[in-house]
Amino acid sequence: MRFHDRREGGRELADLLQRYRGEDPIVLALPRGGVQTGYEVARALDAPLDVIVARKIGAPYCPEYAIGAIAEGGAVFVEPGAMAEAGVEREELAELAEAEAIELARRVQLYRGGRPFPDVRGRTVILVDDGVATGRTVRAAIRSLRQLEPRRLVLAAPVVASDTAQVLGAEVDELVYVHAPERFVAVGLWYERFEQTTDEEVVDLLARARRAHAGGDQVEPDAQRS
């Protein structure tokens, strides 16, 4: 069964995460698409929302094919098999990662506006994405967060490829999803609407979440369900 859009996926996901509400969790979303999903999760749990920026490292002649990823804090994940299949040597990998680091830094500045990364030490962290296919980008984010010593690290997404779920489940304290299909193909096929999320939408949702959490209001007038 498909979700209407990322926001609906987030609401269904939030229903499965209610047990963490009493742990004063923090929701960290992977931009861009994961922010729409994470906004609904944070709203339902009355939790603060922020981002952890990660960037896929794509193969030179097929950028959509991820051979690894980088994340805030300098964490890097590389899939050796994918790297070999793409014919990428270590020197070329370093060049590709450096190029992605430039875009990563741009997004951090734009989305967080100079605010420091939230202090997650000793806290329950819920890492949210709109869907997980190979999990390579997510794994870079997990490595980055593990360095910050959260009390509990929960990975949550509306849909996760079944084989990827088996791998990621061992890297976090809990993996939460609505669907884990064996025939996955692509994240977008699990949504009726899957338009690209813009930088402006990310900044707007983060600002809404900060205002709502600071004021104790879970829903702003323009953020009602559609």
Secondary structure by P-SEA (a helix, b strand, c coil): cccccaaaaaaaaaaaaccccccbbbbbbccaaaaaaaaaaaaaacbbbbbbbbbbbccccccccccccccccbbbbbcaaaaaaacccaaaaaaaaaaaaaaaaaaaaaaaccccccccccbbbbbbccccccaaaaaaaaaaaaaacccbbbbbcccccaaaaaaaccccccccccccccccccccccccccccccaaaaaaaaaaaaaaaaaccccccccccc
